[in-house]
Amino acid sequence: MKSMLITGANRGLGFGMIKAILNQPKENVPQIIVAACRKPDEANELQALAAENSNIRILQLESKDLDRYPAFTKEVADIVKDGGLDLLINNAGIGSRFHRIGMVKSDELIETFTVNTVGPIMLTKNILPLLKSAAEKNANAPQGAAKAKIVNISSILGSMQANTDGGHYSYRCSKAAVNAATVSMKVDLKGTGICAVCIHPGWVKTAMGGPKAPLEVDKACKRLVNTIMQISEEHNGGFYDLDGKKLAW
Ligand SMILES: NC(=O)c1ccc[n+]([C@@H]2O[C@H](COP(=O)([O-])OP(=O)(O)OC[C@H]3O[C@@H](n4cnc5c(N)ncnc54)[C@H](OP(=O)(O)O)[C@@H]3O)[C@@H](O)[C@H]2O)c1
């Protein structure tokens, strides 16, 4: 894999995945890691990592700024050039407070849907030509290998079957919708060699996961990255946990 793009790269799982990717055997480390975040000037840890690793390129992206996506894509294209983009990780996301139906607010539903669902879908749409270029460049990849990948970081809270606690309307609906989008991506991109999957990263100690989460960021991200690297055509359109185990919709 030569190039990748990850959103929400400045902290939490996004930053953790970049560190885990850098810790892989040298031959598996992408030559270009485009790390998108809302406020590059305040992303001190990411800036420090980029200062030590010249393959990291930081770009600004606010998920809600949908009008910027074409210009952002041009910036990514200028970085990856003819090679295209091998891997897109739609990671940036927001959580929600636990609400029963009586406390649901429309503005929270809309904001969460914009960041967690509209953002990943529209970014994928814009970036698609770069993924297609990479897939064409990787045409000779072994049988069954993904020629380019889209990873939507989802959540088990988006699973219908696993929903026994109710509540969490905005977050659950936004992640269920991104799961639905992943299946459409699989269908729409048939024949391109591009594989799309959604992954629940586990309950992890980040700002979103909170201090009670059982998983540490570094360990979870190592497992996540291992799973992402092994995505092949057989995984296309599926919903997986951080170890690649299939989850119920
Ligand atoms: N942690 C868990 O237990 C858990 C479980 C299941 C799924 N997930 C999913 O994993 C992904 C990463 O979550 P996390 O735990 O790493 O959360 P986090 O620590 O809260 O980090 C969230 C990241 O998303 C970025 N972000 C939020 N709103 C954004 C916006 N409007 N535009 C651009 N970037 C934005 C944040 O940037 P700023 O620093 O600028 O805010 C930050 O980089 C999310 O999609 C989340 O739903 C997490």
The ligand as an SDF file (V2000), in Angstrom:
LIG
                    3D

 48 52  0  0  0  0  0  0  0  0999 V2000
  -13.9760    5.1430   21.3210 N   0  0  0  0  0  0  0  0  0  0  0  0
  -14.9210    4.2260   21.2040 C   0  0  0  0  0  0  0  0  0  0  0  0
  -15.2030    3.4630   22.1620 O   0  0  0  0  0  0  0  0  0  0  0  0
  -15.6610    4.0620   19.8970 C   0  0  0  0  0  0  0  0  0  0  0  0
  -16.5560    3.0020   19.7980 C   0  0  0  0  0  0  0  0  0  0  0  0
  -17.2320    2.7910   18.6000 C   0  0  0  0  0  0  0  0  0  0  0  0
  -16.9820    3.6300   17.5280 C   0  0  0  0  0  0  0  0  0  0  0  0
  -16.1090    4.6600   17.6390 N   0  0  0  0  0  0  0  0  0  0  0  0
  -15.8970    5.5180   16.4550 C   0  0  0  0  0  0  0  0  0  0  0  0
  -14.5160    5.6930   16.2390 O   0  0  0  0  0  0  0  0  0  0  0  0
  -14.2800    6.9490   15.5770 C   0  0  0  0  0  0  0  0  0  0  0  0
  -13.2180    7.7180   16.3360 C   0  0  0  0  0  0  0  0  0  0  0  0
  -13.7000    7.9590   17.6430 O   0  0  0  0  0  0  0  0  0  0  0  0
  -12.7440    8.2710   18.8860 P   0  0  0  0  0  0  0  0  0  0  0  0
  -13.0950    7.3430   19.9560 O   0  0  0  0  0  0  0  0  0  0  0  0
  -11.3350    8.3850   18.4250 O   0  0  0  0  0  0  0  0  0  0  0  0
  -13.3220    9.7100   19.2970 O   0  0  0  0  0  0  0  0  0  0  0  0
  -12.5700   11.0210   19.8080 P   0  0  0  0  0  0  0  0  0  0  0  0
  -11.4180   10.6890   20.6480 O   0  0  0  0  0  0  0  0  0  0  0  0
  -13.6730   11.8690   20.3460 O   0  0  0  0  0  0  0  0  0  0  0  0
  -12.0180   11.6640   18.4430 O   0  0  0  0  0  0  0  0  0  0  0  0
  -12.9130   12.0950   17.4670 C   0  0  0  0  0  0  0  0  0  0  0  0
  -12.1380   12.5940   16.2750 C   0  0  0  0  0  0  0  0  0  0  0  0
  -13.0800   13.0240   15.2850 O   0  0  0  0  0  0  0  0  0  0  0  0
  -12.8070   14.3890   14.9870 C   0  0  0  0  0  0  0  0  0  0  0  0
  -14.0200   15.1390   14.6940 N   0  0  0  0  0  0  0  0  0  0  0  0
  -15.1280   15.2770   15.4550 C   0  0  0  0  0  0  0  0  0  0  0  0
  -15.9980   16.0860   14.8470 N   0  0  0  0  0  0  0  0  0  0  0  0
  -15.4260   16.4690   13.6860 C   0  0  0  0  0  0  0  0  0  0  0  0
  -15.8130   17.3160   12.6310 C   0  0  0  0  0  0  0  0  0  0  0  0
  -16.9960   17.9650   12.6440 N   0  0  0  0  0  0  0  0  0  0  0  0
  -14.9700   17.4850   11.5820 N   0  0  0  0  0  0  0  0  0  0  0  0
  -13.7880   16.8560   11.5550 C   0  0  0  0  0  0  0  0  0  0  0  0
  -13.3430   16.0590   12.5210 N   0  0  0  0  0  0  0  0  0  0  0  0
  -14.1630   15.8760   13.5850 C   0  0  0  0  0  0  0  0  0  0  0  0
  -12.1450   14.9510   16.2400 C   0  0  0  0  0  0  0  0  0  0  0  0
  -11.4660   16.1450   15.9060 O   0  0  0  0  0  0  0  0  0  0  0  0
  -11.3480   17.3910   16.9750 P   0  0  0  0  0  0  0  0  0  0  0  0
  -10.1700   17.0720   17.8480 O   0  0  0  0  0  0  0  0  0  0  0  0
  -11.1270   18.5690   16.1050 O   0  0  0  0  0  0  0  0  0  0  0  0
  -12.6290   17.4430   17.7390 O   0  0  0  0  0  0  0  0  0  0  0  0
  -11.2360   13.7840   16.5950 C   0  0  0  0  0  0  0  0  0  0  0  0
  -10.1130   13.7810   15.7710 O   0  0  0  0  0  0  0  0  0  0  0  0
  -15.6300    7.6630   15.5430 C   0  0  0  0  0  0  0  0  0  0  0  0
  -16.2140    7.5190   14.2650 O   0  0  0  0  0  0  0  0  0  0  0  0
  -16.4450    6.9300   16.5910 C   0  0  0  0  0  0  0  0  0  0  0  0
  -17.8420    6.9940   16.3400 O   0  0  0  0  0  0  0  0  0  0  0  0
  -15.4320    4.9090   18.8050 C   0  0  0  0  0  0  0  0  0  0  0  0
  1  2  1  0
  2  3  2  0
  2  4  1  0
  4  5  1  0
  4 48  2  0
  5  6  2  0
  6  7  1  0
  7  8  2  0
  8  9  1  0
  8 48  1  0
  9 10  1  0
  9 46  1  0
 10 11  1  0
 11 12  1  0
 11 44  1  0
 12 13  1  0
 13 14  1  0
 14 15  2  0
 14 16  1  0
 14 17  1  0
 17 18  1  0
 18 19  2  0
 18 20  1  0
 18 21  1  0
 21 22  1  0
 22 23  1  0
 23 24  1  0
 23 42  1  0
 24 25  1  0
 25 26  1  0
 25 36  1  0
 26 27  1  0
 26 35  1  0
 27 28  2  0
 28 29  1  0
 29 30  1  0
 29 35  2  0
 30 31  1  0
 30 32  2  0
 32 33  1  0
 33 34  2  0
 34 35  1  0
 36 37  1  0
 36 42  1  0
 37 38  1  0
 38 39  2  0
 38 40  1  0
 38 41  1  0
 42 43  1  0
 44 45  1  0
 44 46  1  0
 46 47  1  0
M  CHG  2   8   1  16  -1
M  END
$$$$
